[in-house]
């Protein structure tokens, strides 16, 4: 007795129509993400190379702000941009021959500076709060007569006042311990190894004038991180999409084989 078979088979389909379209769009977007990420990542490093110089501080004269052996990033600046409270890198052969020096600017041209009044540094008659000094230490290890800083020059001290060879060690020099603004080559923005982060601008000098603003380091870090995320995310799209595609294909085949 003949009869019509009731077995039905699922129509074969490559399943590539919509998936292929979505795959092409995803590939384009991933390509854009990788390209943009590379621009941001490399651009951030390029900006950093142009704006900053790395230094290793060999002494403890800036402790606890910067310890001996710390690695810092210093923004390339013109000496005219330096403000009170800045930690700067400078070169002065009358201080050290053939080596860079790192100290904190406490007074600029036209200021009068002396120590100590009630144990505090005095600039233009104002007692300066210096929270960056080691706890329990004096603002200076010796009293020194009032110094009037000549125009275009800076008076600099180490944060570790007990052992720092700073402006107080050069008071008998012709320049009364001051350094020319033109000797400054960079301003320390952050301690990067071991990581301490950006240096805070000391508010104790605010009453005397405008403080400097941090450099572009935070923006540069953001560009590098975002760029890295885009590169990694865009590069990972292809393998992930293939794996998802294979999983969907297996599921489709299993569903088709189960149809009777």
N, C-alpha and C positions, 0 to 999 in steps of 0.2 A: 504494500500500500504506500503510494507516494504521498508526500506532504511537503508543505513549504516550511523551510527552516525558520525558526524564530530567533536564531542567534544573531545578534547585531554587534558589529565592531565599531569602535570609535573612529571617527575620521582622523586620518593622519595630518598632522600639522607641524610644521617646523617651529611654529610659535615665535617667529622672528620679526613679525611686522611691527607691533608696538614696542616690543622689547628692543629691537634694533634702533628704532627712532629714539627711545629713551636712552639707550646706550651711547648713541652718537652725541646727544646733548650733554650727557654726563661727562663724556670724554672731553668735549670742548670746554666745559666748565672747569674740569680738573686741570686742563692745560692752561687755562687763564689763571687759575689759582697758583699753579707752580710758577708761571712766568712772573706774576705780581709778587709772589713770595720771594723769588730770587732778587727782584729789584729792591724790595724793602730790606731783605737780609744783607745783601752786598752793599746797598746804599747806606745802611746803618753803620757797617764796619768802615766804609769809606769816609763817612762824616766823622766818625770817631778818630780815624787816623789823621784827618786834617785838623781836628779841634783839640785833641788831647795828646799828652806825652806821658808815658809811664816812668815812674821813678821808684827806686828802692831807697828808703831813708836809712842811712847807716848808723845813726846815733839815737840816743834816747832824749834828746833835748826838747822834743815836742810831745813827750809822754804826758798824760795818757791819751791825748788826741791821736798821736801817731807814735807807735812804739818802734824801737830799733828793729830793722829788718822788714818792716811793713812795706807793701807795694801800694803806691798811690797813683791816681790819675790826676794830672794837672792840666787845666785848660790853658791853651796858648792865648795870652792876653797881652795887650800893650800896657806898659807901666802906668799910663794915664788913667786906666780903668780901675786901678787898685783903690780899695776903700779901707777904712779902719776896720780891724777885726779879721781881715783876710789872711789866710795862710798862703804864703807865696814862695816860689822858687826863684832865686836870683844868683847872679855871679858878680863877685866883687873881689878883685885880686888883693885888696888890702885886708880882706878877711881870710879868705882861703884861696890859694893859687891852684887853678886848674880843676876846680870842683864846684858843683852847685850846692847852694845852702837853702835850707827850708826853715823859715821863721814866720812869726805872726806880726802883722803890722798893727801897732798900737797908736801911732800918731803919724800925721802927714804934714806936708809943708805948711808953716804958719802956726802949727799947734805948739803949746808948751806942755811938756810932760815931766813928771817928777814922781818920786816914791820915797817914803810912803806916808799916806795920811790915814790914820786909823787902820794901818795894815793894808791899805788899798792903793793901787796905781791911780794917779791923778792926771787927767788930761784936760787942759783948759779950765782948771779949777774944779772939775767934776770927778768925783770918785767913781771908778769903773768897776762894775760887777764882772768878775771873770770866772764863770762856772766851769770853764775848761781846765782850770788849774788842778793839780793833784790835791785831793782833799787834805785839809789840815796844813797846807803849806802857805808860806807868805807870798805876797805879790812880787817880792824881790828879796834877794838874799843880802842886799845892802841898800842903804839910803844913798840916793844920788841927787845932786843939785838939779834944779830946774833946767831943762834943755829946751831951747826954742829951735824947732826943726826948720831948716832953711827951705825956701820954696823949691819945689821939684825934687824933694828928698823925703825919705821915710825913716821912721824909728821903729826897730823891730826887736821883739823879745821871743824867747822860747817859752813854751808852756811849762816846761820843767825848769823853773827859774834858778834852782839851786846849782845846776851844773851846766847851764846853757851859755856858750860863748856867743853872746848876742851884742846888741848895741851898747849895753852897759860895760862890756869888756873893751870897748873901743872909744870910750868917752874922751880920752886924751888925744885921739886922732884929730887931724885938722877939721874933719867933718863932724866932730863930736858924736861919733858912733852912728851917724845916719848913712843911708844908702840912697843912691840916685834912683828915681823911678825908672829910668832907662835901663837899670841893671836887672829889673824884673823880667823874667821870660815866661812865667806861667803862674797860675793860681790853682792851688790844690782844691779839687772838687769832691773827691771821695777816696776812701781807703778800700782797696779792692782785694787785698790778700794780706792776712786773713780778712774776710769780708766784715767791714764795719759800716759800709754805706756812705752816703753823702755827709759832708761836714755841715753842721748847723752854723748859720750866721749868728754871731754873738750879739744879743740885743742890748748889752751894756753900752754899746757905742751909738745906739740909735739917736740919743739926744744930741749928739755932736754932728750928725749929718746922715745922709742916705747910705744904707748898707748896699753892698753888691748883691746881685741876684745869682742864684745857682746857674751853672752852665747847662747845655742841652743834653747832659748825660741821661736823664730820665727818659727824654724823648727818643734818644738813640737806642736805649735798652728796649723800649716799647716796639720800635721798628724792627729790631732784630728778632724779638720774640714772636711778633705777629708774622713776620716773614718766614720764620722757621715752621710755625704752625701751618701756614698755607702750603709751603713746600711739602711737608710731611703728609698733610691731609690730601693734597692734590695727587701726590705720588701714590698714596695708598688706595685711591679710588679704583684703579684698574684691577688689582688683585682681588679687592673686596667684591667688585662688580662681577668678576668672573666666577668667584666662589658662590655668590648668590645666584647667578645664572645657572650654574651646574646643579645647585640644590633645587631650583625650580624645575629644571628639566627632568631630574630624577623623580620629583613628585608628580609631574605630569605623566611620565611613562608608567609610574606605578598606578596612577588613577586610570589610565587608559587600559592597562592590563587587567584591571579589576572589573571592567564593564562587560557584561554578558548579555 
